[in-house]
């Protein structure tokens, strides 16, 4: 198993991707930068679902979002899915389908659409340029637009909404539950919690700085062997949550897992931790009023 050195992912050279592996990434729609040639990603069928790309209307532009929902008539709870830095590729679409098969309306907005599509890129520097354009205020506006879209749909119960995200999206999940009042629960998969040592000393606030602002409980799912998110940051966040009296938020650490342990297309995938985290996520949603009626 390759040891990750950055929370955003590995380089192609770390994974020793073959030409075949790159072809699989391109044809299968997975992020080229992080795909493991040995991966056997989960593939969730569209049977019984409606899947489509819809257009959201934040203040400055229209952006696309992938949406998956049950085809049967009814009104279903909502989960917003926030991608890693690789954007809306097949892994993120499959996560949406997994949720839809359980009875959720799952939407993954394309926060990077204004600048480009990082999913097909193998140059890490170019990917980071695109990701850097998605500022925190822009992303919060896009999330508000996503929820406005869903509130207008008869199939979505936008009053029963949760958010989850991976890596970059994990950080956004914490922020969304701190800066917005749109969600009943959040689940953050290995998102940054505090300012990295190599980050510029600017005015940006990180989740640990805004623990008292949480308007919805967040479950954090983290890796003990994450070389980019040190466990002292996890400890700092736990302390901040305790100090703020946010007893309904918590962080679980999988000691032997690496960053990206839920991503079944990457070398860091840990099936046991991913399964446990997924079950905890669903239980967290349900405990806070975001669950399909049949559940």
Buried (B, 14 or more C-beta within 10 A) or exposed (E): EBEBEBBBBBBBEBBEBEEEBBEBBEEBBBBBBBBBBEBEBBEBEEEEBBBEEBEBEBEEEEBBBBBBBBEEEBEBBBBBBBBBBBBBBBBBBBBBBBBBBBBBBBBBBBBBBBEBBBBBBBEBEEBEBBBEEBEBEBBBBBBBBBBBBBBEBEBBBBEBBBBBBBBBBBBBBBBBBBBBEBBBBBBBBBBBBBBBEEEEEEEEBBBBBBBEBBBBBBBBBBBBBBEBBBBEBBEBBBEBBEEBEBEBBBBEBBEEBBBBBBBBBBBBBBEEBBEBBBEBBBEBBBBBEBBBEEE
